[in-house]
C-alpha cells in the first residue's frame, strides 16, 4: 500500500471534543471520522487493526470449541418480550416499527437470538455442551457517548453463548473461556489486563467477571487489594465497616440547627467527624415514583447498583416535594412517618452517639443509638467501598480504588433466558430441564482503542505487531533522488514478496511531515531510505517504540528488516 493513496487525513491539532488520548490520536491519525454522537466511520488503518483483533478472537474461540454464527442486527420485539427484557431494559434499547407496524429492536446484545437459534436443536441431552459465537454490529442508545471508541452507540462486538446440562459443566467451560480471554488480551498487546468480580446487571446470572485495563482515564472504578488477589468492580465490591461503639450512649437530644442541610454543615456545626453522623439518601422507584429512604453513615456514599439489585427494580434520585412527607435536609430515622421503604446500610450497625435529621425543619438529633432508637432496623450492604477500606477477602485495610476500561466480560447466566423462552431438553431418563447458559463478550473497537490508550506517546499510537495496520513503514526521504527512490522501490517489492505487510511513503514531502505521519500510524518497524544515509552506504532501521535505532548496510537492510519483523511476531506468538 502506498501512503499517497491512503484515504484519510492526518493533522497536528488535538480535536477539542477529545477527553482521552486514544480518541484524539485516532482522529488525528486518520483512523476514523465521527458521523453522529457515538457513531463513527472507519478508515483503512482501523479496519486492518480490527480485522486482526477479530482473527485473534476467532482463533481463541475456535480453540475452545466455539462455532461461529451470525444473528440479525434487527430483531422482532417478540423475542425480547419472551425473555421479559423488552419492558425491563430502558431507553438504551432502540425500539421501532416496520412499515407493517411490526415492533422491532436493534440488537444491543443477543441472548434472545441465541436461544431462538438453538432451542429446537438442543432438545436432547446428547447435543450438549456447545458454544456459538458471532462478531456482529450492535446498537445501544447510550445516554452519554464519550472517549471515542470507548463508549459508543454503534459498535462491533464478539458475543458468545454456551449451553450446558449442569452447573459443574458450565463452571468448567467458564474457566476455559476465562483463560481464552487472557490469551486474547495478551495477543492483542495488553497482557496487563486484570479480571475483576462484577455485577451482572441487566444480563442476569449468578457470577460474572469483567476484564479491565487499569488506566487513569478509565470510566469504571475498580477495588484492588494490595495484600491479596481480591479485585472487584466498585458496583460489586462489598463494603465492610468495623464500628467501635462509645462506652456511654448519650440521650437522643433535639438540637436547633438553622440553615443547615448537609452532612458537612451539621458536622461542622457540632464539631464532630462525618463518621459520627447518619445521613439519609432518598430515591424513587422508576415504576411508580414511590420513595425509598436509605440511611447510611455520613462519610460513605450509596452504591446505586447494590440498591437496584436489592429492591429488584430501577430507581432515580428523588424529587422531594412539599407534600411528600419528607423534610429535605432534616430527614432522620427517628419519628419518620409516611409510606416509605426505609433501608439501613451495614455501616450503621452497632453505632451510637450519631447526629441525624429530626424530621423537623431546622432541627437535628444528637445521641442517636441505632440499636436503641431504631430497634426494627435491618442492615444490608448498600455502600461504595472506599480507598483504604477493608478487603472483603483478607480483612486488611489495603483496598485501593483505581480507574479502568472494561475490555471484556463473562457471565454465568444460569437458566434466566432458557426458562423464560421455553427452551428445554430431555435427559437420559426422559425428564425435562432448562439448559444452563454462559455469555462471553468483547468489544472489538473498544479493545483497539484500549490498546492505543495503553501504548502511545505524545506523537501517536505504538501498535503491537500482532494488530498493527502494517508491519513495516518504508520511508523514502527525498523521493526526487533517483538512487534513493530506486532502492526504496526495490525494498517495497522484496518485502511484499516475503509476505511482509508494507506501507510505503514515497511522497515528495519534508522529512518532518513524513515522520510525523509515520508516528501517527504507529507501525512497529520503520525502514528509512535517504540520500544522506546512502552516502554512507546504509539505511536506517528503527522501531516505533524507540527501543531500536540502527544503521544497516544497504545490502543487509532487507534481511535485517525481515529478521526484526519475524522476531516481533515470534514474541507476540509466545504470549
C-alpha positions, 0 to 999 in steps of 0.5 A: 500500500502506498501512503499517497493513496491512503484515504484519510487525513492526518493533522497536528491539532488535538480535536477539542471534543477529545477527553482521552488520548486514544480518541484524539490520536485516532482522529488525528491519525486518520483512523476514523471520522465521527458521523453522529454522537457515538457513531463513527466511520472507519478508515483503512488503518482501523479496519486492518487493526480490527480485522486482526483483533477479530482473527485473534478472537476467532482463533481463541474461540475456535480453540475452545470449541466455539462455532461461529454464527451470525444473528440479525442486527434487527430483531422482532420485539417478540423475542425480547418480550419472551425473555421479559427484557423488552419492558425491563431494559430502558431507553438504551434499547432502540425500539421501532416499527416496520412499515407493517407496524411490526415492533422491532429492536436493534440488537444491543446484545443477543441472548434472545437470538441465541436461544431462538437459534438453538432451542429446537436443536438442543432438545436432547441431552446428547447435543450438549455442551456447545458454544456459538459465537458471532462478531456482529454490529450492535446498537445501544442508545447510550445516554452519554457517548464519550472517549471515542471508541470507548463508549459508543452507540454503534459498535462491533462486538464478539458475543458468545453463548454456551449451553450446558446440562449442569452447573459443574459443566458450565463452571468448567467451560467458564474457566476455559473461556476465562483463560481464552480471554487472557490469551486474547488480551495478551495477543492483542498487546495488553497482557496487563489486563486484570479480571475483576468480580462484577455485577451482572446487571441487566444480563442476569446470572449468578457470577460474572467477571469483567476484564479491565485495563487499569488506566487513569482515564478509565470510566469504571472504578475498580477495588484492588487489594494490595495484600491479596488477589481480591479485585472487584468492580466498585458496583460489586465490591462489598463494603465492610465497616468495623464500628467501635461503639462509645462506652456511654450512649448519650440521650437522643437530644433535639438540637436547633440547627438553622440553615443547615442541610448537609452532612458537612454543615451539621458536622461542622456545626457540632464539631464532630467527624462525618463518621459520627453522623447518619445521613439519609439518601432518598430515591424513587422507584422508576415504576411508580415514583414511590420513595425509598429512604436509605440511611447510611453513615455520613462519610460513605456514599450509596452504591446505586447498583447494590440498591437496584439489585436489592429492591429488584427494580430501577430507581432515580434520585428523588424529587422531594416535594412539599407534600411528600412527607419528607423534610429535605435536609432534616430527614432522620430515622427517628419519628419518620412517618409516611409510606416509605421503604426505609433501608439501613446500610451495614455501616450503621450497625452497632453505632451510637452517639450519631447526629441525624435529621429530626424530621423537623425543619431546622432541627437535628438529633444528637445521641442517636443509638441505632440499636436503641432508637431504631430497634426494627432496623435491618442492615444490608450492604448498600455502600461504595467501598472506599480507598483504604477500606477493608478487603472483603477477602483478607480483612486488611485495610489495603483496598485501593480504588483505581480507574479502568476500561472494561475490555471484556466480560463473562457471565454465568447466566444460569437458566434466566433466558432458557426458562423464560423462552421455553427452551428445554431438553430431555435427559437420559431418563426422559425428564425435562430441564432448562439448559444452563447458559454462559455469555462471553463478550468483547468489544472489538473497537473498544479493545483497539482503542484500549490498546492505543490508550495503553501504548502511545506517546505524545506523537501517536499510537505504538501498535503491537505487531500482532494488530498493527495496520502494517508491519513495516513503514518504508520511508523514502526521504527525498523521493526526487533522488533517483538512487534513493527512490530506486532502492526504496522501490526495490525494498517495497517489492522484496518485502511484499514478496516475503509476505511482509505487510508494507506501507510505503511513503514515497511522497515528495514531502519534508522529512518532518511531515513524513515522520510525523505521519509515520508516528501517527500510524504507529507501525512497529518497524520503520525502514528509512531510505535517504540520500544522506544515509546512502552516502554512507552506504546504509539505511536506517532501521528503527522501531516505533517504540524507540527501543531500536535505532540502527544503521544497516548496510544497504545490502543487509537492510532487507534481511535485517528488516525481515529478521526484526519483523519475524522476531516481533511476531515470534514474541507476540506468538509466545504470549 
